[in-house]
Amino acid sequence: GKIDILVNNAGLNIRHPSSEFPWEDWDTVLNTNLKGSFFCAQAVGKEMIKAGYGRIINIGSCTCVFGMEGIAPYTASRGGVLQMTRSLAAEWGKYGVTANVLAPGWFKTAQNAALYDSKEWLANIKSRIPLGRPGKPTDLDGTVVFLASDASEYITGQIILVDGGFTTGATKAIV
C-alpha cells in the first residue's frame, strides 16, 4: 500500500551543562532527533511525491522557539527539525505534500518523568502555563488529526505549539 501520513516522533534528550557536554551525547541527540527525522521523512517523502499527496507531521517541542539551560543539543535539534520541515514544505509542496511541526509544551514523558517528581518544579511549571497544567496525551490528538486531514491542505511549513500558552511568555501579575 501507500503511505499518506507520517507522524515523525523521534526524540531523545540528554542533560549536561553546555560547558561540559560530551561529544558522544551531542551526536546521540542530534542523530536521533534531527538526522533520524530527516531520513525517515526522506524515505516516506519519496513515496508521497510519487503519489502526489502526503502529510508529514514532525513532532518538535516548544524548544523549537526558545532555549533552555542544560539541553543545548536538544534545543538545537528541535530548532533544526523546524527549519528542516520548512525546507521540506518549500521543496515538496508542488507535489501535494505538506510538512508541519507539532510542538508540544510540557507533557510528562519517560524522558522527563523525574522532573515531575519534584512538587516545587511542577508548581513552577504550572504557574508559567496560562492554562494552569501540563499537557495530557489527549491534548495532542485533535491537532494531529487536523494536520493529517484535508482540512489542513493549505497549511505547510508551520509550527503549531500545543503548550497551554507556555510560550506566550505570560506571567502572573503581582499586585
N, C-alpha and C positions, 0 to 999 in steps of 0.2 A: 504494500500500500504506500500511500504518500504521506508526507508529514506536512500538516498545515500550521501547526503551532509548536513553538519551542518555548518552554519556561526554563530558562538557563539559571539554575540556582546553585552554583558552585560558590562556596565561601569558607574561609578559614581565617582566623585571627590569632596572632601570637603577640604577646605583650612584653616589651622591654623598653627601657629609656632609649631615646634616639641615639644618645652618645655611646651606648653600649650594644646596639642592635647587631647581632651576629649576621654575617653574610648569608649563611645557610638558611636561617629563619626568614630573612628578607626574601630570598629566592623561593622558598616554600610558599610564602603568602602570595607573592606576585604570580608564580607559576600556577597556583590553584585558581586564584580569583580573576586574574586578567587573562593570562595565556590560555587557561582551560576554557574560559568563557568564549574567547575569540575562536579557538579551534573547533569548539562544539558548534558555535554559530556558523562558522565557515562550512563545516560538513553538512549541516542541515540546510543552510542557505543555498548551497548549490542545487539541491533538490527543489527548494521553493522557487528559485529563479526559473528552473526548467518548467515548473508547473504554472508560473505566472501568478503565484499567490503565496502569501505566508505572513505569519505574525510571530515576531521574535520579542519575547519579554525577558529582558536580562534583569535579574534581581541584583540590586545595588544595596545602598544603605544611605541613611541620612548623612553619612560621612562623605558622600559624593560632593556635598556642598560646603563642608566645613571640616577643619582638622580637630584632632583630639590628642591629648597627651598620651605617650606610651604606645601608640599604634600607627606610627608613620607609614609602614608599608601597607597596612590595611587601608588607610585613608587614600594613599596613592593608588592602590589597586582599584578601589571603588570609584575614585575620580576618573581613572583610566577606563573603567567599564562604561561610564557615562560618555566620555569622548569617543570611545570605540563604537558605541551604539549610535551616536550621532553620525559617525563616518559610514557605518553600515546603512543607516537610513538614507543618507545622501547618495550612496552608491547603488543601493538595491531598490529604491523607491520606484524607479522606472520599470521594474519587473513585477510590481504589485506586492512587494514585500515591505512590511513596516517593521520598525525596530524601536523599542522604547525601554526605559528603565523604570521598574517599580522599586522604589527606595523606602523600605521600612525604617521606622524610627526604633524606639526601644521596645523590643519583643524579647521575652525570655527564650533563650536557646541553649543548647548544650554548651556552646562556646562561652556564654556569659552567665550561666546559671549561678556561679559562685558569687557574682555581684549582687544578685537578688537575695542572697542570704543575709546581707547587711541591711538592717532596718534603717540605719542612717542614710545609706546610699539610696535605697528605694524611696525614702521620704524626699530626699533632694531631687531625684529624677521626677517624681510625681509633681513636685512644686514647680518644675520647669516645663511641664506639659499642660497647655491650656485646658485640655480635656480631662486632666487630673489623674491619668492612669497610663501605665504601659499598654501596648497593644496586645490583643489576643489573636491567635492564628486566624480566626474567622474574620478579623478586621481586614484581611488582605483579599478574601475571596471575591468580593464584588469587583475590585479593581482588576484582578487577574482575568475574570470572566469578561469584563468590559474590553480590556486590551486584546483579548483573544477573539473578540467578536467583530462582526462587520460594523457595529456601531462606532468603532474606533478607526474606520478605514481612512480618515483624513488626519490622523494623528500619527506622527512618526518623528523620531529623533528627540523625544521629550522625556523628561523625568517627572514621575508622579510620586510625590512624597506622601506616604501613609504613616504619619508620625504624631497624630493627635495635636498638631500645631507646634511641636517641639522646635522646629527650625524657623518658626516665626521670630524667634528671639524674644518672645513675650516673657515678661517678668511680672510678678505681682507687685502692685503699688504698696508702698509703705506710707501709711498716713498717721 
